[in-house]
């Protein structure tokens, strides 16, 4: 992609404070060192324009990005898409791609709710997850923390904010909201590549 004035990419050497924050957020969400788990994709790359996107790349791929940058070009996407970095909580909104990859490598889910097909459909249209739709909860849900929404097929369909912690769910009524929708893969089908609807709802 030709270099636009507003788009720049940085490695951890150039933005070490942001790097530390992202690594900390990843450990909180996944309860594991994601860079070690996804090795050789262990280098963080930040690309900023109107917003900041974060990628995990290998050292070799980071070298290729540096060559591209020196030639006046910036890659559109590279490595494993980690998610979007923000200036306020939640600081990192992990991608569904990252979550699917991490859970596949771990062999288990963390910070996840599995929802029924009846609950998944409205979620894919941008709605929140109600208690009645929750089939299973994988710890650790933290109130106001990131939570992943998984269908009965085991695929991560979206990311949300948990309105409760693990222990509070049993006390909720069936119509109470458990997860506030932040991003769902249905966004792409709803015209998400056009500025019709914000990608993230926070």
N, C-alpha and C positions, 0 to 999 in steps of 0.2 A: 504494500500500500504506500503511495507517495506520502512523504512527510508533510503533515499539516502543522501549522504553527502551534496549535493548541494541544497536539498529541506528542507525549514524550514518554520514553521508557527508562526505568532506573533499576539497577541491581541493588542488592543489600548493602554493597559498599557505599552507595550514594545516598541511601535512605535507611540507615541502620536503626533509627528510632521506630520507623514504620515496620521494619522487618521484625523487630522484637515484639511489637504489639500483635502482628499477625500470627507469629508463632505461638504466642501466649493464648490468643483466641482459639487457634486450632486445637491446642492441647486441652483447653476447657471444654470445647464442643465434643471432640472425639475421644478424649481421655487417653490419648496415645501421641507419641511423637510422629506426626504425619510425614515429615521429611525422611525419617528413618524407615518408616513403613513403605513409602513409595520410592525408595532409592532405586535407580540413580536420579530420579526427579527430586532433587533435594535443594535446589537453588530457587529463591524467590525472585520473581521479576514483576515490577510494578509498571503499569502503563496508565498514564494519566492524561485526561483531556477534560471533558465536562465532569467526569467521575474517574475514580481509580479502580482499575481491574487488577487482580493479582493472579499470577501463574506460577506453577512449579515446573522448573525446567532442569535438564541435566547440565552439567558443566560444559559438555560439548555443544549443546543447543544454545547455551548462553553465549558461547563464542561466536556462533552463527548470527545471533541477534546483534552482537557488537559489530560484526562486519556489515550487517544491513544498516545499522544506525550510522556508521561512518560513511556509508554510501548515500546517506540522505533518505533512507527508507525506514519505516517502522512496521513490524509484522502486525497483522490484524489479530492473530491468535497464535499462541505457541505453547507447547507442552500440555500440562493438565491445568484446566481452568479452576482456580481455587475459589474465586468469588469476587465480590465487590467490597472494597474497603471504604468505610465512611468515617466522618469526623465525630460521630456520636454513637451511643449504644443503640443497637448492637454494632460494634465497630466493623465486624466482618460478617457478611451474609454469604455463607458457603454455597457453592454451586451444587446442583443435583448430580452433576458429573463427578465432582470430587467425592460426594457422599457415597454414590454407587461404587466407586473405585475403592474407597477406604473400607466400606463394609464387606466388599468382596475379598479384600486382602485379610481383613480381620477375621472373617468367618462369623461375624455377629453384628448386631445393631447396637448403637448407643444413642441416647437422646432422641428416641424415635417413637412415633405412634403408628401402629398398623390400623388402617381403617377399612371398613366394609366397602363393597362396591357401591352401595347406596350412598355412602358418605363421600366416596372419592369423586363421584360425578359432579356434585355441586362445588367441591374444592377446585376441580379443574376449570370451573367457570368463575373462580375468584372468591368463592365463599369461604367462611371459616369452618373449622371442624368442631362438631358438637359431641358431647359425651356419648350420645346414643350411637354414633358412628365408630367409636373407638373399640377395636377388637382386642388389641394387646398394646401394652406399654413396655418399652425397653428403657431401663434407667440410663442415665439419670436425668429426669426432667427437672429443670430449674425454673422457677417462676421468673418470667421476663427473659428467659434464655432461649437460644436457638433450639428448634426441634425439627426433625425430619418427618415427612409424611410419606408412608409406604403403603402401597396397595397389597391386596392379597397375593399378587404375583411376585412380591418381594422387591419390586422396583421403587426407587425413590422418585415420587412425583412432585415433590415440592418442599419448601422450607417455610417455617412459621415461627411465631413467638409463642412459647408456652405461657398460658395465663395461670397455670397451676404447677405445683411440684408433684412428684410421684404420689405422695401420701394424701394429697387433697382430692384426687380424682374420685375416689370412692364416695366422698361426701357431696358430690355434685348432683344436680338434677339432670335428667336426660337431655333437656334442651339447653343446658349451660355450655358456653363456648370453652373448649379446652385449648385449641390452637388458633391463633389469629394468622390468617394467610398473609405471607409476605411475598412469596413467589411460587407459582405453580407452572408446570410445563404447558398447560393449556394457553398460557400467555402468547406463545408463538402462533397458535392457531387463531387467536382472537385479534390478529393483526399487530402483534407485538413488535414487529420490525419497523412499524410506522409510529409516529408520536401520538397515537390514539389513546394509549393507556400506559401509565408508568410501569416499568418492569418490576420495581420493588415498591411495596405498599407502606414503607416506613420512611 
